[in-house]
Amino acid sequence: MTEQRRTQSEAQIRQKVTEYEQWAGQAQQELQQQQIQAIQPIDERVLQIVERIANERGIDVVLDGVAVAFIKNKEQNNLTNAVIQALNQQ
């Protein structure tokens, strides 16, 4: 293979890699958008239920357990089971 032919082949390969990376990036963005659209109605229902249960129990602040590194918690203040039960009843 001549040097010129090798250089052309390398350029073609780089072009294909670039095209693939662009395609993969676009596909990833579309997938993320679809995930957001699929999860949004569930998130809204959960938020409504959490709000209702917190109001019923006189709770002013509700923390997301995933987002909090540490908090001393009493089980009676944990809304998780009540929210799951309410979701299952819908």
ABEGO torsion letter per residue (X at the ends): XBAAAAAAAAAAAAAAAAAAAAAAAAAAAAAAAAAAAAAAAAAAAAAAAAAAAAAAAGBABBBBAAABABBBBBAAABAAAAAAAAAAAX
